[in-house]
Amino acid sequence: MRLDKHYAIQPLDRVNVDELLGLIRAERYFVLHAPRQTGRTSALIALRDLLNRGEVGNFRCVDVNVEVGQVARDDTARGMRSILSSLASSARLLGDDFPRRVWLDILQQSGPDDALKDLLTEWCVANPVPLVLLVDEIDSLVGDTLLSVLRQLRAGYQRRPEAFPQSVVLCGVRDIRDYRIRSSTGEVIAGGSPFNVAAKSLRMGDFTEAETRALVAQHTEETGQPFSLVAAEAVWTQTRGQPWLVNALCAGACFDNRAGRDRSRAIEVDAIYAAREELILSRRTHLDQLAHKLEEERVRRSSSPS
């Protein structure tokens, strides 16, 4: 078993499923955010499949990753073409061919700043089953492309659910207030302005202490390699269940370390501390992103003593 696959933890275990379903049934648009490599996309797929199975109501759900539009930046025509194509491909994989048949014509007729809104409207009108749209990596978009997507979703909000998605979930690393929204002139636009219909912002939870220990125990079960009690405790105390850190420490101790790859040897606490130091010295991207985040003025203000 590889710890970084999270096999011991079900994807939706770290979100309040009842709260998610309550927001969807109430026709709300909301934000779900979590750091990278923490199972966010897996949770989205699990939510999509749960809704499409019909066990919790009559819904159809499609997820789309909009990261394909990142390179477009302020070129909304290029960005929207990529996003609509990706949406059509996602829908087709789930058995719905409608977007693939019409998206290009709609883009040509409506233009990039109305095409997403008009496609979603036509799609919902064509099928009375309420549509739930999961938009992953939304905050990877920048500039006018991000601004256009958010404004089109807001523009169609009043048409729901008969002529627009019943619920839209924006998923990414950041909360919506931290989206990098700038116009083509460089003017900063507050996150709530182009998408002020978001009812709530939810953050995926970290592993509990019990879940962290369960992942360690599952590694032992599948490989025969034990963790000492002190080492297992250190995984929890050094990470407090932050999924990426749990993965990184355990991968360093069990896979990257030559001695750790010897499954006849127990993982001792020294291996966990060594993996921690290696992680710090390597300046991994996730740690650099966190350090950059801590330099933001809003974060410094919120953490300063009153």
C-alpha positions as protocol buffer text, in pm:
chain_id: "A"
residue {
  index: 1
  type: MET
  ca { x: 0 y: 0 z: 0 }
}
residue {
  index: 2
  type: ARG
  ca { x: 121 y: 348 z: -77 }
}
residue {
  index: 3
  type: LEU
  ca { x: 27 y: 602 z: 187 }
}
residue {
  index: 4
  type: ASP
  ca { x: -14 y: 876 z: -71 }
}
residue {
  index: 5
  type: LYS
  ca { x: -317 y: 697 z: -217 }
}
residue {
  index: 6
  type: HIS
  ca { x: -523 y: 744 z: 102 }
}
residue {
  index: 7
  type: TYR
  ca { x: -674 y: 397 z: 60 }
}
residue {
  index: 8
  type: ALA
  ca { x: -767 y: 372 z: 427 }
}
residue {
  index: 9
  type: ILE
  ca { x: -970 y: 694 z: 413 }
}
residue {
  index: 10
  type: GLN
  ca { x: -1279 y: 732 z: 197 }
}
residue {
  index: 11
  type: PRO
  ca { x: -1268 y: 1054 z: -12 }
}
residue {
  index: 12
  type: LEU
  ca { x: -1582 y: 1205 z: 142 }
}
residue {
  index: 13
  type: ASP
  ca { x: -1482 y: 1125 z: 501 }
}
residue {
  index: 14
  type: ARG
  ca { x: -1323 y: 1468 z: 543 }
}
residue {
  index: 15
  type: VAL
  ca { x: -1622 y: 1674 z: 430 }
}
residue {
  index: 16
  type: ASN
  ca { x: -1965 y: 1704 z: 584 }
}
residue {
  index: 17
  type: VAL
  ca { x: -2167 y: 1516 z: 324 }
}
residue {
  index: 18
  type: ASP
  ca { x: -2498 y: 1612 z: 483 }
}
residue {
  index: 19
  type: GLU
  ca { x: -2401 y: 1978 z: 462 }
}
residue {
  index: 20
  type: LEU
  ca { x: -2297 y: 1942 z: 99 }
}
residue {
  index: 21
  type: LEU
  ca { x: -2621 y: 1769 z: 6 }
}
residue {
  index: 22
  type: GLY
  ca { x: -2820 y: 2027 z: 200 }
}
residue {
  index: 23
  type: LEU
  ca { x: -2662 y: 2310 z: 1 }
}
residue {
  index: 24
  type: ILE
  ca { x: -2722 y: 2127 z: -327 }
}
residue {
  index: 25
  type: ARG
  ca { x: -3086 y: 2054 z: -247 }
}
residue {
  index: 26
  type: ALA
  ca { x: -3133 y: 2419 z: -145 }
}
residue {
  index: 27
  type: GLU
  ca { x: -3005 y: 2525 z: -490 }
}
residue {
  index: 28
  type: ARG
  ca { x: -2698 y: 2697 z: -348 }
}
residue {
  index: 29
  type: TYR
  ca { x: -2371 y: 2783 z: -514 }
}
residue {
  index: 30
  type: PHE
  ca { x: -2069 y: 2739 z: -287 }
}
residue {
  index: 31
  type: VAL
  ca { x: -1693 y: 2699 z: -260 }
}
residue {
  index: 32
  type: LEU
  ca { x: -1499 y: 2390 z: -151 }
}
residue {
  index: 33
  type: HIS
  ca { x: -1127 y: 2444 z: -101 }
}
residue {
  index: 34
  type: ALA
  ca { x: -830 y: 2251 z: 31 }
}
residue {
  index: 35
  type: PRO
  ca { x: -452 y: 2244 z: -20 }
}
residue {
  index: 36
  type: ARG
  ca { x: -304 y: 2045 z: -306 }
}
residue {
  index: 37
  type: GLN
  ca { x: -247 y: 1672 z: -268 }
}
residue {
  index: 38
  type: THR
  ca { x: -511 y: 1642 z: 4 }
}
residue {
  index: 39
  type: GLY
  ca { x: -775 y: 1440 z: -182 }
}
residue {
  index: 40
  type: ARG
  ca { x: -992 y: 1728 z: -301 }
}
residue {
  index: 41
  type: THR
  ca { x: -1036 y: 1596 z: -654 }
}
residue {
  index: 42
  type: SER
  ca { x: -1102 y: 1244 z: -524 }
}
residue {
  index: 43
  type: ALA
  ca { x: -1374 y: 1388 z: -300 }
}
residue {
  index: 44
  type: LEU
  ca { x: -1529 y: 1567 z: -598 }
}
residue {
  index: 45
  type: ILE
  ca { x: -1539 y: 1248 z: -801 }
}
residue {
  index: 46
  type: ALA
  ca { x: -1694 y: 1063 z: -508 }
}
residue {
  index: 47
  type: LEU
  ca { x: -1957 y: 1336 z: -473 }
}
residue {
  index: 48
  type: ARG
  ca { x: -2027 y: 1325 z: -848 }
}
residue {
  index: 49
  type: ASP
  ca { x: -2074 y: 949 z: -840 }
}
residue {
  index: 50
  type: LEU
  ca { x: -2294 y: 968 z: -530 }
}
residue {
  index: 51
  type: LEU
  ca { x: -2525 y: 1218 z: -698 }
}
residue {
  index: 52
  type: ASN
  ca { x: -2536 y: 1028 z: -1026 }
}
residue {
  index: 53
  type: ARG
  ca { x: -2626 y: 699 z: -859 }
}
residue {
  index: 54
  type: GLY
  ca { x: -2960 y: 848 z: -755 }
}
residue {
  index: 55
  type: GLU
  ca { x: -2927 y: 738 z: -394 }
}
residue {
  index: 56
  type: VAL
  ca { x: -2965 y: 1090 z: -253 }
}
residue {
  index: 57
  type: GLY
  ca { x: -3212 y: 1239 z: -499 }
}
residue {
  index: 58
  type: ASN
  ca { x: -3276 y: 1288 z: -868 }
}
residue {
  index: 59
  type: PHE
  ca { x: -2968 y: 1472 z: -995 }
}
residue {
  index: 60
  type: ARG
  ca { x: -2721 y: 1457 z: -1278 }
}
residue {
  index: 61
  type: CYS
  ca { x: -2374 y: 1575 z: -1192 }
}
residue {
  index: 62
  type: VAL
  ca { x: -2078 y: 1665 z: -1411 }
}
residue {
  index: 63
  type: ASP
  ca { x: -1729 y: 1763 z: -1298 }
}
residue {
  index: 64
  type: VAL
  ca { x: -1495 y: 1969 z: -1512 }
}
residue {
  index: 65
  type: ASN
  ca { x: -1132 y: 2064 z: -1457 }
}
residue {
  index: 66
  type: VAL
  ca { x: -1081 y: 2417 z: -1593 }
}
residue {
  index: 67
  type: GLU
  ca { x: -703 y: 2424 z: -1551 }
}
residue {
  index: 68
  type: VAL
  ca { x: -681 y: 2385 z: -1928 }
}
residue {
  index: 69
  type: GLY
  ca { x: -775 y: 2754 z: -1951 }
}
residue {
  index: 70
  type: GLN
  ca { x: -493 y: 2877 z: -1730 }
}
residue {
  index: 71
  type: VAL
  ca { x: -249 y: 2960 z: -2009 }
}
residue {
  index: 72
  type: ALA
  ca { x: -510 y: 3179 z: -2179 }
}
residue {
  index: 73
  type: ARG
  ca { x: -490 y: 3438 z: -1899 }
}
residue {
  index: 74
  type: ASP
  ca { x: -661 y: 3748 z: -2046 }
}
residue {
  index: 75
  type: ASP
  ca { x: -742 y: 3581 z: -2379 }
}
residue {
  index: 76
  type: THR
  ca { x: -1101 y: 3488 z: -2294 }
}
residue {
  index: 77
  type: ALA
  ca { x: -1172 y: 3348 z: -2640 }
}
residue {
  index: 78
  type: ARG
  ca { x: -888 y: 3098 z: -2608 }
}
residue {
  index: 79
  type: GLY
  ca { x: -968 y: 3021 z: -2246 }
}
residue {
  index: 80
  type: MET
  ca { x: -1339 y: 2968 z: -2302 }
}
residue {
  index: 81
  type: ARG
  ca { x: -1277 y: 2742 z: -2599 }
}
residue {
  index: 82
  type: SER
  ca { x: -1058 y: 2518 z: -2381 }
}
residue {
  index: 83
  type: ILE
  ca { x: -1304 y: 2518 z: -2092 }
}
residue {
  index: 84
  type: LEU
  ca { x: -1610 y: 2440 z: -2304 }
}
residue {
  index: 85
  type: SER
  ca { x: -1426 y: 2160 z: -2481 }
}
residue {
  index: 86
  type: SER
  ca { x: -1319 y: 2013 z: -2147 }
}
residue {
  index: 87
  type: LEU
  ca { x: -1676 y: 2037 z: -2015 }
}
residue {
  index: 88
  type: ALA
  ca { x: -1810 y: 1862 z: -2323 }
}
residue {
  index: 89
  type: SER
  ca { x: -1556 y: 1581 z: -2287 }
}
residue {
  index: 90
  type: SER
  ca { x: -1641 y: 1533 z: -1919 }
}
residue {
  index: 91
  type: ALA
  ca { x: -2013 y: 1517 z: -1994 }
}
residue {
  index: 92
  type: ARG
  ca { x: -1960 y: 1271 z: -2279 }
}
residue {
  index: 93
  type: LEU
  ca { x: -1764 y: 1037 z: -2052 }
}
residue {
  index: 94
  type: LEU
  ca { x: -2071 y: 1032 z: -1825 }
}
residue {
  index: 95
  type: GLY
  ca { x: -2303 y: 949 z: -2114 }
}
residue {
  index: 96
  type: ASP
  ca { x: -2429 y: 1300 z: -2201 }
}
residue {
  index: 97
  type: ASP
  ca { x: -2341 y: 1407 z: -2554 }
}
residue {
  index: 98
  type: PHE
  ca { x: -2540 y: 1732 z: -2562 }
}
residue {
  index: 99
  type: PRO
  ca { x: -2255 y: 1976 z: -2483 }
}
residue {
  index: 100
  type: ARG
  ca { x: -2026 y: 1816 z: -2741 }
}
residue {
  index: 101
  type: ARG
  ca { x: -2284 y: 1867 z: -3014 }
}
residue {
  index: 102
  type: VAL
  ca { x: -2355 y: 2234 z: -2946 }
}
residue {
  index: 103
  type: TRP
  ca { x: -2066 y: 2403 z: -2765 }
}
residue {
  index: 104
  type: LEU
  ca { x: -1874 y: 2521 z: -3070 }
}
residue {
  index: 105
  type: ASP
  ca { x: -2181 y: 2675 z: -3235 }
}
residue {
  index: 106
  type: ILE
  ca { x: -2276 y: 2848 z: -2911 }
}
residue {
  index: 107
  type: LEU
  ca { x: -1924 y: 2987 z: -2873 }
}
residue {
  index: 108
  type: GLN
  ca { x: -1935 y: 3125 z: -3226 }
}
residue {
  index: 109
  type: GLN
  ca { x: -2281 y: 3275 z: -3183 }
}
residue {
  index: 110
  type: SER
  ca { x: -2258 y: 3406 z: -2827 }
}
residue {
  index: 111
  type: GLY
  ca { x: -1892 y: 3498 z: -2797 }
}
residue {
  index: 112
  type: PRO
  ca { x: -1659 y: 3399 z: -2514 }
}
residue {
  index: 113
  type: ASP
  ca { x: -1821 y: 3618 z: -2248 }
}
residue {
  index: 114
  type: ASP
  ca { x: -2163 y: 3455 z: -2286 }
}
residue {
  index: 115
  type: ALA
  ca { x: -2084 y: 3110 z: -2423 }
}
residue {
  index: 116
  type: LEU
  ca { x: -2060 y: 2925 z: -2090 }
}
residue {
  index: 117
  type: LYS
  ca { x: -2379 y: 3084 z: -1962 }
}
residue {
  index: 118
  type: ASP
  ca { x: -2567 y: 3006 z: -2282 }
}
residue {
  index: 119
  type: LEU
  ca { x: -2439 y: 2648 z: -2303 }
}
residue {
  index: 120
  type: LEU
  ca { x: -2546 y: 2577 z: -1945 }
}
residue {
  index: 121
  type: THR
  ca { x: -2885 y: 2733 z: -2014 }
}
residue {
  index: 122
  type: GLU
  ca { x: -2945 y: 2526 z: -2328 }
}
residue {
  index: 123
  type: TRP
  ca { x: -2820 y: 2212 z: -2154 }
}
residue {
  index: 124
  type: CYS
  ca { x: -3055 y: 2251 z: -1858 }
}
residue {
  index: 125
  type: VAL
  ca { x: -3353 y: 2336 z: -2078 }
}
residue {
  index: 126
  type: ALA
  ca { x: -3289 y: 2024 z: -2287 }
}
residue {
  index: 127
  type: ASN
  ca { x: -3295 y: 1794 z: -1983 }
}
residue {
  index: 128
  type: PRO
  ca { x: -3530 y: 1855 z: -1686 }
}
residue {
  index: 129
  type: VAL
  ca { x: -3319 y: 1655 z: -1439 }
}
residue {
  index: 130
  type: PRO
  ca { x: -3145 y: 1915 z: -1215 }
}
residue {
  index: 131
  type: LEU
  ca { x: -2780 y: 1963 z: -1307 }
}
residue {
  index: 132
  type: VAL
  ca { x: -2504 y: 1994 z: -1046 }
}
residue {
  index: 133
  type: LEU
  ca { x: -2178 y: 2135 z: -1184 }
}
residue {
  index: 134
  type: LEU
  ca { x: -1848 y: 2075 z: -1005 }
}
residue {
  index: 135
  type: VAL
  ca { x: -1576 y: 2313 z: -1128 }
}
residue {
  index: 136
  type: ASP
  ca { x: -1232 y: 2191 z: -1022 }
}
residue {
  index: 137
  type: GLU
  ca { x: -912 y: 2401 z: -1024 }
}
residue {
  index: 138
  type: ILE
  ca { x: -1116 y: 2719 z: -1063 }
}
residue {
  index: 139
  type: ASP
  ca { x: -847 y: 2929 z: -897 }
}
residue {
  index: 140
  type: SER
  ca { x: -588 y: 2815 z: -1149 }
}
residue {
  index: 141
  type: LEU
  ca { x: -751 y: 3058 z: -1392 }
}
residue {
  index: 142
  type: VAL
  ca { x: -623 y: 3414 z: -1391 }
}
residue {
  index: 143
  type: GLY
  ca { x: -709 y: 3748 z: -1544 }
}
residue {
  index: 144
  type: ASP
  ca { x: -1007 y: 3805 z: -1768 }
}
residue {
  index: 145
  type: THR
  ca { x: -1067 y: 3431 z: -1822 }
}
residue {
  index: 146
  type: LEU
  ca { x: -1137 y: 3380 z: -1451 }
}
residue {
  index: 147
  type: LEU
  ca { x: -1342 y: 3699 z: -1439 }
}
residue {
  index: 148
  type: SER
  ca { x: -1553 y: 3589 z: -1736 }
}
residue {
  index: 149
  type: VAL
  ca { x: -1624 y: 3242 z: -1592 }
}
residue {
  index: 150
  type: LEU
  ca { x: -1735 y: 3381 z: -1256 }
}
residue {
  index: 151
  type: ARG
  ca { x: -1952 y: 3652 z: -1407 }
}
residue {
  index: 152
  type: GLN
  ca { x: -2124 y: 3410 z: -1644 }
}
residue {
  index: 153
  type: LEU
  ca { x: -2205 y: 3174 z: -1358 }
}
residue {
  index: 154
  type: ARG
  ca { x: -2343 y: 3463 z: -1158 }
}
residue {
  index: 155
  type: ALA
  ca { x: -2545 y: 3590 z: -1456 }
}
residue {
  index: 156
  type: GLY
  ca { x: -2728 y: 3259 z: -1492 }
}
residue {
  index: 157
  type: TYR
  ca { x: -2788 y: 3210 z: -1120 }
}
residue {
  index: 158
  type: GLN
  ca { x: -3145 y: 3343 z: -1122 }
}
residue {
  index: 159
  type: ARG
  ca { x: -3242 y: 3092 z: -1395 }
}
residue {
  index: 160
  type: ARG
  ca { x: -3176 y: 2787 z: -1180 }
}
residue {
  index: 161
  type: PRO
  ca { x: -3279 y: 2507 z: -1171 }
}
residue {
  index: 162
  type: GLU
  ca { x: -3497 y: 2494 z: -1484 }
}
residue {
  index: 163
  type: ALA
  ca { x: -3256 y: 2686 z: -1708 }
}
residue {
  index: 164
  type: PHE
  ca { x: -2926 y: 2678 z: -1519 }
}
residue {
  index: 165
  type: PRO
  ca { x: -2746 y: 2436 z: -1288 }
}
residue {
  index: 166
  type: GLN
  ca { x: -2927 y: 2380 z: -962 }
}
residue {
  index: 167
  type: SER
  ca { x: -2595 y: 2400 z: -780 }
}
residue {
  index: 168
  type: VAL
  ca { x: -2242 y: 2498 z: -875 }
}
residue {
  index: 169
  type: VAL
  ca { x: -1945 y: 2402 z: -659 }
}
residue {
  index: 170
  type: LEU
  ca { x: -1625 y: 2597 z: -715 }
}
residue {
  index: 171
  type: CYS
  ca { x: -1328 y: 2387 z: -607 }
}
residue {
  index: 172
  type: GLY
  ca { x: -968 y: 2488 z: -568 }
}
residue {
  index: 173
  type: VAL
  ca { x: -678 y: 2556 z: -337 }
}
residue {
  index: 174
  type: ARG
  ca { x: -798 y: 2900 z: -229 }
}
residue {
  index: 175
  type: ASP
  ca { x: -1108 y: 3046 z: -76 }
}
residue {
  index: 176
  type: ILE
  ca { x: -1288 y: 3274 z: -318 }
}
residue {
  index: 177
  type: ARG
  ca { x: -1171 y: 3586 z: -136 }
}
residue {
  index: 178
  type: ASP
  ca { x: -815 y: 3490 z: -233 }
}
residue {
  index: 179
  type: TYR
  ca { x: -875 y: 3442 z: -606 }
}
residue {
  index: 180
  type: ARG
  ca { x: -631 y: 3637 z: -819 }
}
residue {
  index: 181
  type: ILE
  ca { x: -891 y: 3838 z: -1007 }
}
residue {
  index: 182
  type: ARG
  ca { x: -752 y: 4121 z: -1217 }
}
residue {
  index: 183
  type: SER
  ca { x: -891 y: 4292 z: -1522 }
}
residue {
  index: 184
  type: SER
  ca { x: -689 y: 4325 z: -1840 }
}
residue {
  index: 185
  type: THR
  ca { x: -578 y: 4669 z: -1719 }
}
residue {
  index: 186
  type: GLY
  ca { x: -431 y: 4517 z: -1403 }
}
residue {
  index: 187
  type: GLU
  ca { x: -706 y: 4642 z: -1173 }
}
residue {
  index: 188
  type: VAL
  ca { x: -768 y: 4413 z: -879 }
}
residue {
  index: 189
  type: ILE
  ca { x: -1131 y: 4301 z: -850 }
}
residue {
  index: 190
  type: ALA
  ca { x: -1251 y: 4163 z: -517 }
}
residue {
  index: 191
  type: GLY
  ca { x: -1345 y: 3793 z: -524 }
}
residue {
  index: 192
  type: GLY
  ca { x: -1700 y: 3855 z: -405 }
}
residue {
  index: 193
  type: SER
  ca { x: -1780 y: 4109 z: -675 }
}
residue {
  index: 194
  type: PRO
  ca { x: -1795 y: 3885 z: -985 }
}
residue {
  index: 195
  type: PHE
  ca { x: -1935 y: 3590 z: -788 }
}
residue {
  index: 196
  type: ASN
  ca { x: -2135 y: 3724 z: -496 }
}
residue {
  index: 197
  type: VAL
  ca { x: -2389 y: 3441 z: -511 }
}
residue {
  index: 198
  type: ALA
  ca { x: -2171 y: 3195 z: -319 }
}
residue {
  index: 199
  type: ALA
  ca { x: -2368 y: 3086 z: -15 }
}
residue {
  index: 200
  type: LYS
  ca { x: -2082 y: 2932 z: 178 }
}
residue {
  index: 201
  type: SER
  ca { x: -1713 y: 2848 z: 169 }
}
residue {
  index: 202
  type: LEU
  ca { x: -1618 y: 2503 z: 298 }
}
residue {
  index: 203
  type: ARG
  ca { x: -1273 y: 2366 z: 368 }
}
residue {
  index: 204
  type: MET
  ca { x: -1191 y: 1998 z: 351 }
}
residue {
  index: 205
  type: GLY
  ca { x: -1078 y: 1873 z: 688 }
}
residue {
  index: 206
  type: ASP
  ca { x: -742 y: 1719 z: 773 }
}
residue {
  index: 207
  type: PHE
  ca { x: -697 y: 1360 z: 884 }
}
residue {
  index: 208
  type: THR
  ca { x: -790 y: 1294 z: 1244 }
}
residue {
  index: 209
  type: GLU
  ca { x: -535 y: 1134 z: 1472 }
}
residue {
  index: 210
  type: ALA
  ca { x: -720 y: 803 z: 1436 }
}
residue {
  index: 211
  type: GLU
  ca { x: -718 y: 829 z: 1055 }
}
residue {
  index: 212
  type: THR
  ca { x: -347 y: 914 z: 1052 }
}
residue {
  index: 213
  type: ARG
  ca { x: -271 y: 608 z: 1263 }
}
residue {
  index: 214
  type: ALA
  ca { x: -499 y: 399 z: 1040 }
}
residue {
  index: 215
  type: LEU
  ca { x: -294 y: 493 z: 733 }
}
residue {
  index: 216
  type: VAL
  ca { x: 27 y: 396 z: 911 }
}
residue {
  index: 217
  type: ALA
  ca { x: -130 y: 68 z: 1024 }
}
residue {
  index: 218
  type: GLN
  ca { x: -247 y: -8 z: 672 }
}
residue {
  index: 219
  type: HIS
  ca { x: 108 y: 32 z: 544 }
}
residue {
  index: 220
  type: THR
  ca { x: 216 y: -226 z: 802 }
}
residue {
  index: 221
  type: GLU
  ca { x: -68 y: -460 z: 704 }
}
residue {
  index: 222
  type: GLU
  ca { x: 17 y: -451 z: 335 }
}
residue {
  index: 223
  type: THR
  ca { x: 397 y: -452 z: 352 }
}
residue {
  index: 224
  type: GLY
  ca { x: 469 y: -617 z: 686 }
}
residue {
  index: 225
  type: GLN
  ca { x: 683 y: -319 z: 786 }
}
residue {
  index: 226
  type: PRO
  ca { x: 590 y: -185 z: 1131 }
}
residue {
  index: 227
  type: PHE
  ca { x: 616 y: 166 z: 1266 }
}
residue {
  index: 228
  type: SER
  ca { x: 741 y: 196 z: 1621 }
}
residue {
  index: 229
  type: LEU
  ca { x: 488 y: 353 z: 1856 }
}
residue {
  index: 230
  type: VAL
  ca { x: 705 y: 663 z: 1885 }
}
residue {
  index: 231
  type: ALA
  ca { x: 739 y: 692 z: 1506 }
}
residue {
  index: 232
  type: ALA
  ca { x: 363 y: 662 z: 1454 }
}
residue {
  index: 233
  type: GLU
  ca { x: 312 y: 929 z: 1719 }
}
residue {
  index: 234
  type: ALA
  ca { x: 564 y: 1154 z: 1546 }
}
residue {
  index: 235
  type: VAL
  ca { x: 377 y: 1132 z: 1216 }
}
residue {
  index: 236
  type: TRP
  ca { x: 75 y: 1280 z: 1394 }
}
residue {
  index: 237
  type: THR
  ca { x: 257 y: 1541 z: 1606 }
}
residue {
  index: 238
  type: GLN
  ca { x: 465 y: 1667 z: 1314 }
}
residue {
  index: 239
  type: THR
  ca { x: 171 y: 1702 z: 1075 }
}
residue {
  index: 240
  type: ARG
  ca { x: -148 y: 1731 z: 1282 }
}
residue {
  index: 241
  type: GLY
  ca { x: -311 y: 1530 z: 1004 }
}
residue {
  index: 242
  type: GLN
  ca { x: -245 y: 1770 z: 716 }
}
residue {
  index: 243
  type: PRO
  ca { x: -275 y: 1514 z: 433 }
}
residue {
  index: 244
  type: TRP
  ca { x: 10 y: 1636 z: 216 }
}
residue {
  index: 245
  type: LEU
  ca { x: 248 y: 1646 z: 510 }
}
residue {
  index: 246
  type: VAL
  ca { x: 140 y: 1299 z: 626 }
}
residue {
  index: 247
  type: ASN
  ca { x: 209 y: 1167 z: 278 }
}
residue {
  index: 248
  type: ALA
  ca { x: 539 y: 1348 z: 244 }
}
residue {
  index: 249
  type: LEU
  ca { x: 681 y: 1236 z: 580 }
}
residue {
  index: 250
  type: CYS
  ca { x: 578 y: 875 z: 535 }
}
residue {
  index: 251
  type: ALA
  ca { x: 696 y: 862 z: 175 }
}
residue {
  index: 252
  type: GLY
  ca { x: 1031 y: 1001 z: 284 }
}
residue {
  index: 253
  type: ALA
  ca { x: 1067 y: 747 z: 563 }
}
residue {
  index: 254
  type: CYS
  ca { x: 930 y: 440 z: 382 }
}
residue {
  index: 255
  type: PHE
  ca { x: 1017 y: 492 z: 16 }
}
residue {
  index: 256
  type: ASP
  ca { x: 1278 y: 765 z: -37 }
}
residue {
  index: 257
  type: ASN
  ca { x: 1507 y: 649 z: 245 }
}
residue {
  index: 258
  type: ARG
  ca { x: 1716 y: 350 z: 137 }
}
residue {
  index: 259
  type: ALA
  ca { x: 1700 y: 186 z: 479 }
}
residue {
  index: 260
  type: GLY
  ca { x: 1326 y: 246 z: 494 }
}
residue {
  index: 261
  type: ARG
  ca { x: 1276 y: 41 z: 179 }
}
residue {
  index: 262
  type: ASP
  ca { x: 1396 y: -264 z: 371 }
}
residue {
  index: 263
  type: ARG
  ca { x: 1059 y: -399 z: 484 }
}
residue {
  index: 264
  type: SER
  ca { x: 1222 y: -620 z: 748 }
}
residue {
  index: 265
  type: ARG
  ca { x: 1321 y: -309 z: 941 }
}
residue {
  index: 266
  type: ALA
  ca { x: 1076 y: -109 z: 1150 }
}
residue {
  index: 267
  type: ILE
  ca { x: 1031 y: 262 z: 1083 }
}
residue {
  index: 268
  type: GLU
  ca { x: 1175 y: 440 z: 1385 }
}
residue {
  index: 269
  type: VAL
  ca { x: 1120 y: 798 z: 1496 }
}
residue {
  index: 270
  type: ASP
  ca { x: 1462 y: 905 z: 1364 }
}
residue {
  index: 271
  type: ALA
  ca { x: 1345 y: 821 z: 1012 }
}
residue {
  index: 272
  type: ILE
  ca { x: 1041 y: 1048 z: 1054 }
}
residue {
  index: 273
  type: TYR
  ca { x: 1256 y: 1337 z: 1178 }
}
residue {
  index: 274
  type: ALA
  ca { x: 1506 y: 1280 z: 898 }
}
residue {
  index: 275
  type: ALA
  ca { x: 1222 y: 1291 z: 643 }
}
residue {
  index: 276
  type: ARG
  ca { x: 1101 y: 1615 z: 802 }
}
residue {
  index: 277
  type: GLU
  ca { x: 1445 y: 1777 z: 769 }
}
residue {
  index: 278
  type: GLU
  ca { x: 1482 y: 1659 z: 410 }
}
residue {
  index: 279
  type: LEU
  ca { x: 1140 y: 1804 z: 333 }
}
residue {
  index: 280
  type: ILE
  ca { x: 1240 y: 2142 z: 474 }
}
residue {
  index: 281
  type: LEU
  ca { x: 1575 y: 2150 z: 296 }
}
residue {
  index: 282
  type: SER
  ca { x: 1425 y: 2046 z: -38 }
}
residue {
  index: 283
  type: ARG
  ca { x: 1194 y: 2350 z: -40 }
}
residue {
  index: 284
  type: ARG
  ca { x: 917 y: 2150 z: -197 }
}
residue {
  index: 285
  type: THR
  ca { x: 663 y: 2351 z: -395 }
}
residue {
  index: 286
  type: HIS
  ca { x: 386 y: 2309 z: -139 }
}
residue {
  index: 287
  type: LEU
  ca { x: 602 y: 2451 z: 139 }
}
residue {
  index: 288
  type: ASP
  ca { x: 707 y: 2746 z: -77 }
}
residue {
  index: 289
  type: GLN
  ca { x: 342 y: 2815 z: -154 }
}
residue {
  index: 290
  type: LEU
  ca { x: 264 y: 2814 z: 219 }
}
residue {
  index: 291
  type: ALA
  ca { x: 554 y: 3048 z: 292 }
}
residue {
  index: 292
  type: HIS
  ca { x: 436 y: 3284 z: 19 }
}
residue {
  index: 293
  type: LYS
  ca { x: 84 y: 3271 z: 162 }
}
residue {
  index: 294
  type: LEU
  ca { x: 213 y: 3373 z: 506 }
}
residue {
  index: 295
  type: GLU
  ca { x: 363 y: 3686 z: 352 }
}
residue {
  index: 296
  type: GLU
  ca { x: 25 y: 3815 z: 232 }
}
residue {
  index: 297
  type: GLU
  ca { x: -89 y: 4130 z: 406 }
}
residue {
  index: 298
  type: ARG
  ca { x: -429 y: 3986 z: 500 }
}
residue {
  index: 299
  type: VAL
  ca { x: -269 y: 3681 z: 666 }
}
residue {
  index: 300
  type: ARG
  ca { x: -17 y: 3895 z: 855 }
}
residue {
  index: 301
  type: ARG
  ca { x: -297 y: 4118 z: 984 }
}
residue {
  index: 302
  type: SER
  ca { x: -513 y: 3826 z: 1098 }
}
residue {
  index: 303
  type: SER
  ca { x: -222 y: 3660 z: 1280 }
}
residue {
  index: 304
  type: SER
  ca { x: -84 y: 3973 z: 1452 }
}
residue {
  index: 305
  type: PRO
  ca { x: -162 y: 4021 z: 1822 }
}
residue {
  index: 306
  type: SER
  ca { x: -456 y: 4251 z: 1895 }
}
